[in-house]
Amino acid sequence: MPPPSVVNLWRLISLAVTLSLVPPAWAEDDKPLRITRDSHEFVLQTPTGPLVMSRTKTACGATLGFIQPLVPLPGVTPVNEIDVLNALNDPQTMVIDMRDEDEPLDTTLPNSYHIPHNELEDHLDVLGCQQLPSKAWDCSHAIKIVAFDYGPMCVQSPAGIKSIVRMGYPVSKIFYYRGGLLDWEGLGLTTVTGNRPLPKPPITQARLD
């Protein structure tokens, strides 16, 4: 059996090799936060000269994403917390958490549904659209939806909105809560664990044929 000093040396070497294979945890945090899709700086022209604006990592400043416009597509209606509260109580409106698959399970808005932004096209029938024999979608009877995600810097619900509009969903039926979970929790509003189960798609003649 090798002496303790040799064993300890090998342990130190093994630890060093292991650490060298792990990327530093701070590497992602050191990246500048984006303000827009293409820039992490914004220059203000002040009376005393240019002032470079940036984003600092805070509880409200996630590393990924960038600040989203209030209106992700022309015709989409932005809404605030009061509007969302009323929508959560409206049986004719679906408030949809569009975050990635497992993320809304811990904390989400009461009475909201969960359809990840990249799965919306698979659930258009739940949203009142009807698939035609040509495989295109008729969304003339689509219901009103309120889309939300993490918050103002998250790209997920804007991406989901754009995907269903491409499929023919009317922008007049889409409402966007840019504040998302971040603003909701920041205002101290009630959250829950888990979402409402999705309603069953209506049975239409086209689906029976």
WOBELZI-V876534 format. One record per pair of residues at least 24 apart in sequence whose C-alpha atoms are under 8 Angstrom apart, sorted by the first residue. I is the first residue (numbers start at 1). J is the second residue. D is the distance in Angstrom with one decimal. If there is no record, write none. Layout:
i->[I;I]
j->[J;J]
d->[D;D]
//
This chain:
i->[28;29;29;31;32;32;33;33;33;33;33;33;33;34;34;34;34;35;35;36;36;36;37;37;37;60;61;62;64;64;65;65;65;66;66;66;66;67;67;67;68;68;68;68;68;70;70;71;72;72;72;73;73;74;75;75;76;76;76;76;76;76;77;77;77;77;78;78;78;78;79;79;79;79;80;80;81;81;84;84;87;88;92;92;93;93;93;93;94;94;94;94;95;95;95;95;96;96;96;96;97;97;97;98;98;98;98;98;98;99;99;99;99;99;100;104;104;104;105;105;105;106;106;106;107;107;107;107;108;108;108;108;108;108;109;109;109;109;109;110;110;110;110;111;111;112;112;113;113;113;113;114;114;114;116;117;117;117;117;117;118;120;120;120;121;121;121;124;125;125;126;126;126;126;126;127;128;128;129;130;130;131;131;132;133;136;137;137;138;139;139;139;140;140;142;142;142;143;144;144;144;145;145;145;146;146;146;146;147;147;147;147;148;148;148;148;148;148;149;149;149;150;150;150;150;151;151;151;151;151;151;152;152;152;152]
j->[63;57;63;63;56;63;57;61;62;63;64;65;66;64;65;66;67;66;67;66;67;68;65;66;67;182;153;153;153;154;153;154;155;152;153;154;155;152;153;154;152;153;154;155;178;176;178;176;158;161;176;162;171;171;171;172;171;172;173;174;175;176;172;174;175;176;175;176;177;178;175;176;177;178;177;179;177;184;146;177;146;112;143;144;143;144;145;146;143;144;145;146;145;146;147;148;145;146;147;148;147;148;149;147;148;149;156;157;160;148;149;150;156;157;156;193;194;195;193;194;195;192;193;194;191;192;193;194;181;191;192;193;194;195;181;190;191;192;195;190;191;192;195;195;196;195;196;195;196;197;198;195;196;198;160;156;157;159;160;161;160;160;163;164;163;164;167;164;201;202;198;199;200;201;202;201;201;202;169;204;206;206;207;206;206;167;167;168;168;168;169;170;169;170;169;170;173;173;173;174;175;173;174;175;174;175;176;177;174;175;176;177;176;177;178;179;180;181;178;180;181;179;180;181;182;178;179;180;181;182;183;178;179;180;182]
d->[7.3;7.7;6.6;7.6;8.0;7.9;7.4;7.8;7.8;5.8;7.2;8.0;7.4;7.9;6.9;5.1;7.6;5.2;5.6;5.4;5.9;7.8;7.9;6.0;8.0;7.1;7.8;7.5;7.8;7.8;5.2;5.3;6.2;7.8;4.5;6.7;7.5;5.6;4.2;7.3;5.7;5.6;7.0;7.1;7.4;7.7;6.4;7.3;5.8;7.9;7.9;7.4;7.8;7.7;5.3;5.9;5.2;6.1;7.6;5.4;5.7;6.9;7.4;6.5;4.7;6.1;5.7;4.7;6.0;7.3;6.4;5.9;5.2;7.7;6.2;7.5;7.8;7.2;7.4;7.5;7.6;6.8;6.7;6.9;6.4;4.9;5.5;7.4;7.6;6.5;4.8;6.2;5.7;4.5;6.2;7.8;6.9;6.0;5.1;6.4;6.4;5.3;5.7;6.7;6.1;5.5;6.5;5.4;7.1;7.9;5.3;7.1;6.2;7.2;8.0;7.8;6.7;7.7;5.7;4.5;7.1;7.5;4.9;6.4;6.1;5.5;5.0;6.9;7.0;5.5;5.5;6.2;6.7;7.1;7.5;7.4;5.1;6.1;7.7;7.4;5.9;5.6;7.2;6.6;5.8;5.7;6.0;5.2;5.1;6.7;6.4;6.1;7.5;7.6;7.8;5.9;5.9;6.6;4.2;7.8;6.4;6.6;7.7;6.9;7.1;6.2;7.5;7.9;5.5;7.3;7.6;6.6;6.6;4.6;7.2;7.9;7.7;7.7;8.0;7.5;7.5;7.1;7.6;6.5;7.1;7.8;6.7;6.7;7.1;6.2;5.5;7.0;7.9;7.6;7.1;7.6;7.2;6.5;4.5;6.0;7.6;6.3;5.2;6.1;6.1;4.6;5.6;6.7;7.4;6.2;5.0;6.0;6.4;5.2;6.3;7.6;5.1;7.6;7.7;5.1;6.4;7.8;5.1;5.0;5.9;5.7;4.7;4.1;5.8;5.1;6.7;5.2;5.3;6.9;7.9]
//
